[in-house]
Amino acid sequence: MSQSLAAAFGKNFLGNAPGWYKTAILAFLIINPILIYTAGPFVAGWVLIGEFIFTLAMALKCYPLPAGGLLAIEAVIFKLTTPLTVYHEAKNNFAVILLLIFMVAGIYFMKDFLQYTFTRILTRVRSKIAISLMFCFAGAFLSAFLDALTVTAVIIAVAFGFYNVYHRFASGKNMQCEHDLCSDSTVKETQREELAQFRAFLRNLMMHGAVGTALGGVCTLVGEPQNLLIGEEMGWHFIPFFLQVAPVSMPVLAVGLLTCIFVERFHIFGYGAVMPGNIRSHLLETAIQMEEKRGAEGKAKLIVQGLIGVWLIVALALHLAEVGIIGLSVIVLLTSLNGYTDEHQFGPAFEEALPFTALLVVFFSIVGVIHDQHLFAPVMHLVLSMHGHMQMAAYYIANGLLSMISDNVFVATVYISETKMHFVQLLGTVPGVTDSVALMDKLTDPHLNRPDVIASLPQAIQGQVGDMMRHFDKLAVAINTGTNIPSVATPNGQAAFLFLLTSALAPVIRLSYGRMVILALPYTITMSITGLAATYYFL
């Protein structure tokens, strides 16, 4: 009985994760306390960071929250950081938490409108280059104002719905039958080749759309979670953030769209697959039937969602409230005007964001370890010892490489907080500055005009402080673009890519980890080089 119970405990620990993964996490938990008391907290802290990055890199084996959370709890227990530090980190980034909770949920209630938009693109546009460019640009535009995960979820839903319709048709099944979309055993022999081509076509569109979310996500305050983290630290609202990042984000956007055209035109890296004509005809008939079933009530809902989308863009651009509060207003307006009245209708809207919100607070625990143990002091000293354009390029490269293997939110959180701390210390060395922390708070307060704050200082130091803050702004842009652009290389770096890879669509269109990396490769090369060049020459 005891043996079977022990086996049950072992099986329950981290659930369906591979045995080697469970063993690795247990080994980490055992080794860490030993390192703290033998090698010291500095070395143990660095090992902890490596272990946490491991949980992020292995996200396809096990969602990082359980294993990463265990490591964070152990760090608190053994005094690598404190509960108070974790609380302060979460409190300082409360605006990001509100964004994830309310904005993502708000966009959930706009899914019908977004799905309608992508469905029309998929069924009405015949040119593969045009449809690819539209998917990429639509993903970019929507992610600049909405949320990359939700936009990706909508694209996935559209593709999955149409794949389901055609696979059943090719297998001789109707929509009511039990059917395995991953199996082609019942597909008619004459349609197998077309089905393979349709899969390749959908893989292409999914990657164009996912890359589009990265192209748009880098541009604005709400495009990616780390953008808001950086914006909060720097005191940038929506339009100031856009203008600060534009010298890098706009060239990258242009090159990204040109890359989309290039890979489709020359059929390289797995791109160039076209939708067979009879599949297009069948899907168009299905789309027309769906529109007919929508009726006047459904059309009214679409109109309301479109109008609320305009409200969202205007509210963000004018910064009428914090981003999360605007998201809450979207929830209230859409649910009240479109007839959501039962509590169970609201639950699914929050399912996508809350696991990542919890993971973000675990990130803050690791950031607390980095702060309390001063782990990044040598690295930051090395990078900050550089000067001018070389320093900005080094920031971009360092953030980009780490974001490829880790998570870009984690990397950005660490770099922006450590860089800000460094500039607080620099301000403390300026003659006449008595409280550098209070001065930095004023200089990065979005409600205060920075030139006015600088003008209130003694005239002899105004130029020096102004130069410091301008340089800080440029490094913040390098952090933002470095974590957003090169991270398209792997699903580990981009949450939208990971979401696509772990979706129900990926196995049915045969989108594996390796295939996704290959499809992302041309974008990784062109966008990363453009971002680096723009960081070096334009900032």
N, C-alpha and C positions, 0 to 999 in steps of 0.2 A: 504493500500500500504506500509506504514512504517513498519507494523508488518511483512509482507511477506518479505520485504527487510532485516529486522533484522534477521529473520529466515534464510534467504539466507546467510547472513554474518556468522551466527553461524554454518551453514552446511559447508560452505567453509573452516572455520577455522580447520586446520589439517585434512580436507577431511573425509575419511572413518574411521578414528580412533574412538574407542568407546566414547560414551558421557562422561563416568566417567574419561577417560583419558584426554579429552579436559578440563573438569572441574578441574582436578588435575593440569594441566599446568597453567591454568588461576589463580588458587589459589597460585601456586608457584610465579607467576609474581606479584601478589598483596602482598603476605606476605614478599617477599625479601626486598623491600624498607623499610617496617615497621621495620623489624629486624635490618637493617643497622643503623637506627636512634634510636632504643631502646636498643637492645642487643649489638650493636657494629659490626664492619666489620669482626672481628675474628669469632664470632658465625655465622653471616650471610654467611661468606665464607664456613664454614663447612656444613651449611644447603644447600648451593648451590651445593657442591660436592655430597651430598646425592641425591639431585634432579636430577643432571646430571647422576648419576649412575642409578637412576630410569628410565630415558629415554633410557639408554643402555639396562637395563634388560627387558624393554617393547618393544624391537626393533621389535618384531613380530606384535605388535599392530600399531606401527608407526615408520618409519625409524628415527633414532635419530637426524638427521641433522636439521629438522625444529624446533622441540621442544627444543633440546639442543642448537641450534643456537639462539633462542629467549632468553634463559637464559644467554648465553654468551654476547649477545648485552646489556641486562639489566645490567650485571656485569660491563661492560665498562661504561655505562651511569652513574651508581652510584659510579664510581671511585673505585671499588674493584680491577680493573686493568686498564691499559691504552692501547690505540691503538698501542702506540710505543712498549710496552711490547709484545703484540700479534705479531706485525711485527717482532720483534727480535727473538721470539720463532720460528716463521715460517722460518725466514732467517737462523737461526742456524741449522734447520732441512731440508734445501732445498734439500739435497741429497736424503732424504726419499721421498719428493714430486716428484722429478725426477724419482725415482724408480717406484712409483705408476703410474705415467703418461706414461712413455715410456716402462718400462720393461713389465708391464702387457699387454700393447697394442702390444708389439713386440711378446709376446708369443701367442697372439690371432692369428697371421698369421702362427703359427706353429701347429694350432689345427688339421689339417688333419693328420699330422704325429703322433701326440699323440693319436688321435682317432683310427688311424690304429693300433697302438701298443696295446691299450686296447681291441680293437675288436678281435684281434687275440688271446689274452689271454682268452677272454670270450668264444670264439667259439671252440678253438682248445684244451684247457686243460680240461681233464675230472675229475680229482680228485678235490673235493671241498676244501680240505685242501691246495692243491697246488695252486689252482686258488685264494684262499683267501690270501695266503702268497704272491703270485705274485702281487695282487692288492695292498696289504699293502706296500710291498717293492718298487713297481713301484711308488706309491704315495710318499713314503719317498724320493727315489732317485731324482725324478723329482722336488719335492718341495725344495730340497736342492739347486738346481741350477736355478729353474724357480720361479714360484709364486704359492702359495698354492691355491688361489682363481681360477686361470686359470686351474690348474691341476684338481681341483674339478669340474669345469665347463665342462671339457672334459669328465671326468668319468660320470657325469650326462647325457651329450649329448649321449654317447654310450648307457647307460642303457635306457634312454628315447626312443631312436630310436628303439632299439630291443623290448621294451615293446609295443611300438606303433604298430610295425609289428605283433607281436603275438596277441595282444588284438583284432586287426582288423580281423586277421585270425580266432580267436576263436569266433568272433561275426559274421562271414560270410560277412565281409565288405572288400572292396578293398582300396587301398591307396588314391583313389580320393574322396571317400565318406565323407560326414560330419559325425564326430564320436566323442562321449564323452568318453574319456579314463577313467574317474572317475566312470562311471556307468557300472555295469555288467548286466543290464537288457536284453541285446541282446546276451550275451555270452551263448553258447550252454551248456546245463546242464551237459553233460559228461565232459566238460573241465573246469568247475568252480573250482574243487578241484586242478587241475594242475595249474590254474591261481593263486590261493591263495598261492600255494607252490612256484611258480615263483616270486611272490611278496616278499615272505620271503627271497628267495635266493638273490634277488636284494637288499633288505634292508641290508642283511649281507654284501654284496660286497661294497655297498655304505659306510657303516660304517668302514669297513676295509680300504678302500681307503682314507676316510676322516681322520681317525686316522693316517694313513701313512703320510699324509701331515704334521701332527703335529710332528711325529717322525723325519722326514727329515727337517722340518722347523726350529727346534731348533738348528740344527747343524751348519748352515752357515750364513754368513752375509746377504744373500738375501732371506733366507727361510721365514721369517716373517718380517713385517714392523718394529716391535720393535727391531729386531736384528740390523737393520741398524741404528736405533736411538742410541742404546747402542754402536755399533761400532764407530759411529761418535763421541760420547762423549769420548770414550776410545782411539781413534786413531788406531783402529784395521782394517787392510785390510782383505781380504777373508781368506787367509791361517792362519794368526795370530788368527783371530776370531775362526776358526775351532779348532785350537790347544788349545786355552784357554778353550773352552767349552767341548772339547772331554772327559775329565775325568768324566763328568756327562752325556753328550749326548750319548756316545757310550754304556754304560751299559743300559741306558733307551731304546735305539734302540733295543738291543738284547732282553731285557725283553718284549718289545712291540711285537716283532715278535714271541717270544715264547708264549705270551698270545694269539695271533692270532691262533696259532696251537692248543693251549689248549682248547679254547672255541669251536672250530670247532670239535675237536676230541671227546669232552665229551658232546656236544650239550647243552651248558648251556647259560643262559642269552639271549635266543632267537636265538642263532646261531645254525648252523648245517643243515640248509635247503639246499637241493640239487635241481639242475635243472632237471625236468622230461626229459627223453630221447627224446621223440618226439618233445618237444620244442627246445632242442638242435639241432636236425636234421633240423627243420624248419629254425632256426636262422642261421645255418651254410650255408644252401642253399641261404639265403638272403645275407649273407656276401660274398659268392662266386660271386653272381650276381653283387654286388656292386663293387667288384674288377675287374670284366670283363668290367664293364661300365667305369672304370677309364681310361683305354687306356694308350697309350704311354705318352700323355701330363700329365695325372694325376700322373703317375709313376715318371716322371721327377720332378714334384713339390714335391713329397715325398722325392726324393733324395736330392733336394736342401734344404728342411726343415731339413733333418737329418744332412747335412753338416753344416748348419748354427747353429744347436744345438751344434755341436762339437766346432765351433768357440765361441759360447757363454760360454761354460764350460771353454775353454782355456783362454778366455779374462778375465773371472771372477777370475780364479785361479791365473793368473799372474798380476791381477789388472792393465790391460792396460789402463783403464780409469775409471772414476766414474761409478757406476752401472747404473744409469739412461742414461748416454751417451752410454754405451754398448747396452742398450735396444734400444736406438734410432738407432744405427748401425744395429741392428737386423731388425727393421722396414724397413730401407732403403734397405738392402740387400734382404730381402724376398719379398718385394713389387716390386722391380725392376726386380728380376729374375723370379718371378712367375706371372708377368703380371697384377698387380693392377695399373690401370691408371686413374680411375674415382674417383672423390672426395668422392662420396657417399659410395665407398667401404672401405674408411678409418674410417668413423664415428663410426660404431659399435665396432671397436677395442678399442675405448676410453670410451665406455659407462660403462664398468664394474668397472673401477678404479676411475673415476672422482668424483662420489658421495662420495666414501670413502676418497678421497683426500680432499674434502671440509670438511668432518667430522673431519679429522685429524687436520685441522687448527682450528676448533672449540675446539678440545682437547687442543690445545696450548693456547687458551683463558682461559680455566679452569686452566691449568698449570700456566698461568700468575697470576691468582688470588691466587693460592697456594704460589707462590713465593712472590708476593707483600704483602700479608697478613701474611706470615710466618706460614701458617696453619699446616704444617707438622713438625714444630720444636719440639713440645712435643713428637710426635710419633717417629721421627727420633732420638731424644735424648734418648728415652727409648731403642730402638733397638741398637743404637750405643754405649750405655753404657755397653752392653754385650761384651764379648771378645771371640776371637778364633773361634772354630768350632761352639759353641752355637750361636754366632752372625750370622754366615753364614746360619745355620739351621733356625734361626728366620727370616732372610731375605727371604729365600726360602718359608717358610710357609706363611708369611704375603703376599707376592706377589701371591702365589698360591691361597689362600682363596679369596683375592680381585678379582683375574682374573676369578674365577668361577662365580661370580655374576655380574662382571662388564666387561670391555673390556680390554684385556691384553695389547693392545697398550697404552691405557690411563694409566694403572697402571705402566707399565715400564717407560713411559715418566716421570711420577711424581717421581718415586723412583730413577732413574739414575740421574736426574737433581738435586734432593735434596741431594743425597749422594755425588755427585761431589762438590756441594757447601760446604758441611760439610768438605770434604777433603781439599778444598781450604783454609778454615778457620784453619784447623789443620796445614797446611803448613805455615800459617802466624804466628803460635806460635813457629816455629823452629828458633832458634837464627841464624842470618845472612841472613834470607830470607826477603828481603825488599818489594817485590811485589809478593805475593802468586798467584794472578790471572795469571800474565804473566808466572810464573814458571809452573803452571798447564797447561797452553796452550802449553808450550814447551814439557812437559812430555807426553802430549796426542796428540802431532802433529804426524800424520802418516808418514810425510816426514822427521822426525828427529829420530835418533836412541836414545832411552831413556837412555841406559847406558852412551852414550856420554854426554847427558844433565846432568845426575847425576854427571859424572866425572868432569864437569865444575864447580861444586859447591865446597865450602870449604870442605876439607877432613873430618873435624870433624862432618859434618852433612850428608855426603853422605850415610852412612849406615842407618841413621834414615829416610831419604827421600825415599831411596830404599825400606825399609820395609813398609812404608806407601803406596807406589804405588802398591807393590805386594798384600797388603791386599785389596786395592781398586779394583784391577783386580779380586780378588776372589769374592768380593761382587757383582761386575758387572755380573759375571757368575751366581751367585745365583739369581740375579734379572732376567736374561735372561731365565734360566731354570725354575725358579718359575713361571714366566708368561706364559711360553710355555707349560709346561707339565701338571700340575693339571687342567689347563683351559679346557682340553678335557671333563671335567665333564658335562658341559652344553653348549648349542649352544650360550649362551651369550658371553662366553670367547673366542671361536675360530671363527674367521670370516668365515673360510671354512665350519664349522658346520652350522652356521647361513645361509650361502649361500645355503647349501643343504636343510635345513629345509624350506626356503622360495622359493625354486625352483618349477618349474612345475612338477617335478618328485615326490616330497614328497607326495602330496595327492593321486596320482595314485597307489603308492606302499604302501599306508597307513602308512607313516612314520610321526608320530606325535612327539610333543615335549617330552612327557613322554616316549614314546617308544625309542626315541633317547637317552635319559638320561640312560635308562636301558641298552641299547646296549653298551653305552660308559662306564658303571660302571666297568666291569672287567679291562678295560684298565686304567681307572682312579685310581683304587686301586693299581694295580701292578706298573704302571709307576710312580705314585706320590711317593710311598714308596721307589722305587729304586732311584728316583731322590734325595729324601731327604737323603737317606743313602750315596749316592755318593757325595753329597754336603758336608756332615759331615765328611766322612772318606777320600775322594780322593782329595779334594781341599786343 
